[in-house]
């Protein structure tokens, strides 16, 4: 069963921190890429993260417009 985990992210554009809910579960193991709009400046952030044993490791935050 998948769980949602809140994670702090620093926006690629405005460098403010905002929270995203990332899904962790058996179907989400390994590398994931999702687009999240910054809650401060509304620009799209491309979030690359790895789910490993229930832990979320954010590997890269970049421009989600590409």
C-alpha positions, 0 to 999 in steps of 0.5 A: 500500500502506497503512502504519501510523504511530505518533503521540503523542496527548494524551488529552482526559480525563486529558491524558496522552500515549499512542501510536496507530497511524494508517493512511496510504495512498492510501485515507486521504488527506484528513480522517479521524475515528477513535475511540481509547481512551486507554491510560492512563484508557481513555476514548474519544478522537475523533481528527480528523486529515488525511493529506497527502503521507504526513504526519499532522496531528492537527487535533482531539482530543475526547470520543469518547462523543458 
